[in-house]
Amino acid sequence: MVDGGVPFPLLSDAGGRVGSIYGVYDEAAGVNIRGRFLIDPDFNIRAMEVMTPEVGRNVAELIRQVKAFQHVMKTGEVTPAGWVPGKPTLKPSPELVGKVWKVWKPEKK
């Protein structure tokens, strides 16, 4: 555990060097706006979300997306919108193009 009780390292970006690289640095305000980036083990950005400071991000959705990307990397299957572990996935194929709606039905709430 890192000092302060957070179980992962945190980064400070005074001056916006990292934020500028990712396109989230607001030079006029001198701060980074809220940005979230999922980067795979090969250092490819797989997902990103950028929001202005007055609206918070959804941590549950972040965790769901991390689990979905891990599943895709492990199995080669794809995860439909809103997928959670244990729910059906799709096997990519040319026959599936344009027909996902026939194969995958979202659950009704």
Residue pairs with C-beta under 8 A, 6 or more apart in sequence:
1 7
2 8
2 9
2 10
11 18
13 19
13 25
13 32
16 25
16 26
16 27
16 30
16 31
16 32
18 32
19 25
19 32
19 33
19 35
22 35
22 37
22 48
23 35
23 50
24 32
24 33
24 34
24 35
24 50
25 31
25 32
25 33
26 32
26 33
33 50
33 51
33 52
33 53
34 50
34 51
34 52
34 53
34 55
34 56
34 57
35 48
35 49
35 50
35 51
36 47
36 48
36 49
36 50
36 57
36 62
37 45
37 47
37 48
38 45
38 46
38 47
38 48
38 62
38 65
38 66
38 69
39 45
39 46
40 46
40 69
40 73
46 69
47 65
47 69
49 57
51 57
64 83
64 84
67 84
67 85
68 79
68 83
71 77
71 79
71 83
71 85
71 89
72 78
72 79
75 89
76 91
76 92
77 89
77 90
77 91
77 92
78 89
78 90
78 91
78 92
79 89
79 90
80 88
80 89
80 90
80 100
80 104
80 106
81 106
82 106
82 107
83 89
87 107
88 104
90 96
90 100
90 103
90 104
96 103
